[in-house]
């Protein structure tokens, strides 16, 4: 089996196991069938974790930016004192 196929299967199992369609006996059999399966799945899980952490950081940054922008006073709309 090609490395690409191993990674495609890992992605399929990753999505399946994260859904309500988790098939533990099938997943276990797939993992035990080839050591590359577990390695590919672990790589994908780590990548997903990294992406989640970065998304959390970006969301926090967006919230801060939104707060700053919403509290910004537009001086062009202020009444003149003259």
MOVENLIN-V295715 format. One record per pair of residues at least 24 apart in sequence whose C-alpha atoms are under 8 Angstrom apart, sorted by the first residue. I is the first residue (numbers start at 1). J is the second residue. D is the distance in Angstrom with one decimal. If there is no record, write none. Layout:
I|J|D, I|J|D
This chain:
6|36|7.1, 6|37|6.2, 6|40|6.9, 7|37|7.8, 7|40|5.7, 7|41|7.6, 10|37|6.6, 10|40|6.0, 10|41|5.0, 10|44|7.5, 11|41|7.3, 11|44|7.2, 13|41|7.9, 14|41|6.9, 14|44|7.7, 14|45|7.6
